[in-house]
Amino acid sequence: MKKSLIGLLLALLMVFTALPMTALAEEPAPEYQIDRITVVGNGKGNYLHGVTWDPTSSKNRMRAVTGLEGVYEINYEDVAAGNDYQLRFTANDSLDYNWGTAAASVDSDKVYDAVFGGEVISFDVAEVSDVKVRLNLRDWDPTEQTGARFAVRVTPLSNVHTMRINLESYLDNSENCLIELESAVDYYRCTLPGNMVSHTFYYMPDGSYTLTVSKKNHAARRYPVAVDGDSSFDARINPVGDVNLDGLIQARDAMKAFQHTIEPTLTGYALLCADVNGNGKVEARDAMRIFQQTLDNNTL
């Protein structure tokens, strides 16, 4: 009995020692859970609210941007002119998990890689300005410690403007329209019900933006928008299936979609409206669904 037991133990030991070391020792490292992001730096005056290198400061905790998961930002108003303002991004109230830069200094409104454990980020302010800081962790890979990006925007108080967006849409007048304006550093967002809506965004700095407008059962649309003074912009979105962009869904829309499957003619926004199932191409099944809509008014 003892010999059998010893033999069994020896056999198990041989199997155990024959296993690859990776199977025994290499377990995936737990993913670091980021609960909050705080900016630290050489706070002075209004910059960092005068707080110096404190990762626990609630005053310098970045807010998560609504509508942009994984993006954080914070704004400092009336920052005095000066050189070598400094910052780092820290996670969970600790300097042990932080992002810096590979650049000696950074320019306003440019996007840079946020280097894990990198050098201190520094920038200059030429005149009294608002300073907005953004950290983008949407592509952050905690294993490779790559994919984070950041930007610093310095806006002199004389260079902020209003932008009024006028949006036309169709179908249900009670449904909300979503209006979004985004640049490398800024993100503005509002929702308004109705088929004819207008909204004014205030304190927008000069620059190039992407305007995205959307609504239920409509094809979302993007426009390039330049802000260089107080201005307004007219936009329109059409229902999915409205191929000729007249605001209605009719048999002629189905015919145009079907003709495209034979000889491609649709481009731009009309092509998006014809792509009913959203697979990136217009097929006979799209034309059929548009035609069915004209018969029984089912929701596309």
HELIX and SHEET records of a PDB file:
HELIX    1   1 LYS A    2  ALA A   18  1                                  17    
HELIX    2   2 MET A   21  ALA A   25  1                                   5    
HELIX    3   3 SER A   58  ASN A   60  5                                   3    
HELIX    4   4 LEU A  157  ASN A  159  5                                   3    
HELIX    5   5 ALA A  251  ILE A  262  1                                  12    
HELIX    6   6 GLY A  268  ALA A  274  1                                   7    
HELIX    7   7 ALA A  284  ASP A  296  1                                  13    
SHEET    1   A 5 TYR A  47  THR A  52  0                                        
SHEET    2   A 5 ILE A  37  LYS A  44 -1                                        
SHEET    3   A 5 GLY A  82  ALA A  91 -1                                        
SHEET    4   A 5 SER A  94  GLY A 100 -1                                        
SHEET    5   A 5 VAL A 115  PHE A 116 -1                                        
SHEET    1   B 4 TYR A  47  THR A  52  0                                        
SHEET    2   B 4 ILE A  37  LYS A  44 -1                                        
SHEET    3   B 4 GLY A  82  ALA A  91 -1                                        
SHEET    4   B 4 ILE A 121  VAL A 125 -1                                        
SHEET    1   C 5 ARG A  63  ALA A  64  0                                        
SHEET    2   C 5 VAL A  71  VAL A  79 -1                                        
SHEET    3   C 5 SER A 129  ASN A 136 -1                                        
SHEET    4   C 5 ARG A 149  PRO A 156 -1                                        
SHEET    5   C 5 VAL A 111  ASP A 113 -1                                        
SHEET    1   D 3 MET A 196  PRO A 205  0                                        
SHEET    2   D 3 VAL A 160  GLU A 168 -1                                        
SHEET    3   D 3 SER A 231  ARG A 236  1                                        
SHEET    1   E 4 TYR A 187  PRO A 193  0                                        
SHEET    2   E 4 ASN A 176  GLU A 182 -1                                        
SHEET    3   E 4 GLY A 207  LYS A 215 -1                                        
SHEET    4   E 4 ARG A 221  VAL A 227 -1                                        
END                                                                             
